[in-house]
């Protein structure tokens, strides 16, 4: 039978893993900011390019063709950014779960230190929300719509709607029909991405079993 490691060794192992998760979480946040910034930079550059093209050629057929050559690439980048942000957020949540579990182990070794911890030692959904600084009294909807993925979803869906409206105009459809197609494309794109994000969140919450859930009041 393997003998238990002394407390000092356990503490060293836990501290090493804690710092490893902290560094991994920092890298995830850096990637989130860099990918979102890259998407916004490309979107802004595309808008500027379209503005210059409209001044040079008006809003005729050449402008529409030029826009349809640029905007699909922006939409593709937006979708890929959305997917990558979801992966980074899942990675961040897993790191928080690990850090909460390690914090629980610290309290098992020194329970008298519990009053000094402001983050949660519990690895269930409420515990993760506390560690991620999600205010308990704020509506979850407010937190969701103010997040980086939600901003990317809205902007990407707007680009998709503009593409659909321009394709309708290029096909010779009436302005009302083209605008309706644009709104429908915006709604479909936004609905798809929101549903995908929701399913990933539900899967992330149900794919693991907490070992130290929050106590019930």
N, C-alpha and C positions, 0 to 999 in steps of 0.2 A: 504494500500500500504506500502510495506517495505521501510524504509528509507535507503538511501545510507550510507555506512560506511564512517567514516572520513578518510582522506588521510593517517593518520598514521597507521590505522588498515589495510587499503588496502596494504600499503607498507610492513607491517609485514607479511601479508598473502602471498604476492608475494615472499618476501625474503625467507620465510619458504619453499615454493614450489620450489623455485630456488635451494636451498641447497639440498632438497630432490632429485631433478632430477640430480644434480651434483653427489651426493653419489650413486645413482642408476647407472649412467653412469660409475662411477669408478668401481663399482662391475662388470659391463658388460665387461669392458676392462680387469679386473683381470681374469675373467673366460676365455676370449679369449686367453690370454697368457698362462694360466694354461692348457687349453685343447690342444692348439697347442703344448706346451712343452711336454705334456704327450704322444701325438701321435709321436712326433719326438724321444722321449726317447725309446718308444716301438719299433719303426722302427729301430733305431740304435742298440738296443739290439738284435733284430732279425737278423740283418745283421752280427753282431759279432758271434751269435750262429751258423748261417749258415757257416760262415768262419771256425769256429772250427770244425763243422761237416764235411766240405769238406776235411780238413786236416786229419781227423780220418778215413774217409771212401771213400775219393775221390768223384767224381761227378757221382757215379753210382746210381742204383735204390734206395738204402737205403737213399742216400742224397736227392733224389727227393721226396721220401715219407715223409722224415722229413721236407723238405721245404713246402710241401703241407699241412702239419699239422700246420705250424706256419703262413705262409703268408695269408691264408684266414682270420685269426683273425686280422692280421694287416690291411688287406683291410677293414674289418668290422669296426674296430676302426677309420680308415681314413674317411669312409663314415659318421659315426656318428659324428665325429669331424667337418666335413664339414657342416652337418645339424645344429649342435649346433652353429657353428660360424655364419651361416646365421641368426639364431634366435637372437644371441647376437648383430649382426650388425643392425638388424631391431629395436631391443630395443634401441640401441645407437642412431639411427636416430630419433626415437620418442622422446627421451630425448632432443635431440638438437632442435627439433621442439618446444617442450614445453619451453625450455630456450629462444629461439628466440622470442616466443610470450610474455614471461615475460619481456624480454628486451624491446620489443615494448611498453609494459605497463609502464615501467620505463620512457621511452621517452615521453609518453603521459602526465605523471605527471611533468616531468622536461625536456622539449624539448631542453633547452639550453645545456644539457649535451651530446648531440649527437656526438659532435666532439671528445669526449674522448673515445668513444666506438670503438674498432677495430673489434669486431664481429658483425654479421648482426642481425637486429631486424625483419627480414622478414622470414616467415615460408614456403616459397616455395622452390623448388629445388635449385635455385641459392643461396638463403639465407642460406640453410643448408650446401651447399658446402663451403661457406665462413667460417661458424662457424667451420666446420670440417677441415679447413685448406687445402682444395684441391686447388692447385694453378690454377688460371684461364687460364694461358697460356700453361700449361702442357697438353699433349694429355691425354684424359681420359683413353685410352688403357694402357698407362704407369702406371697410378695409379691403374688400375684394376689388371694387371699382377704382381705388386709388393705387393699386399695385402696378408694377411695371408691366407684367403680362397683359393686364386689362388695357393699358394704354396702347400697347403694341397691337392688340386685337382690334381696337376701334380704328386706329390709323390704317392698319392693313386692310380691314374690311372697307374702309372708305376708298382706298386705292382700287380694290376689286370692283366696287360700285361704279367708279369713274370709268374703268376699263369697259364694263358692260354697257354703260351709257354711250361711250364713244363708238363701240362696235355697232350699236343700234343706229347711231347717227350715220356711220359709214355705210351701213346697209340701206340707207334711205328711209328709215322708219320716221314717223312723226315725232316731234320733240316730246310729246306727252308719253308716247310708248317707250322711247329711249330712256326717259327719266324714270319711268316705272320699272324698266329692266334694271337700271342702276340701283334703285332702292331695293329691288328683290335680290340682286346679287349681294348688296351690302348686308341684308338681313340673313341670307343663306350663309355667307362667309362668317359672319359674326356668330350665328347660331351654331355652326359646326365647331368653331374654335372654343366657344363657351362650353359646349357639350363635352368636347374632348378634355378640356381642363377640369370640368366637374367630375368626369369619370376617373381621371387620373388621381384627383384628390381623394375620392371615395376609395379607390383601390389602394392608395398609399395608407389610408387610415385603417383599412381592414386587412392589410397584408402582413401585419405583425401582431403579436400578442404581448401586451404590456406585462412586465414582470413586477412593476411597482406602481400600480394605479393610484390615482388620487383618492384620498379617503372621502367617503360619502358623508355629507352633513346630516 
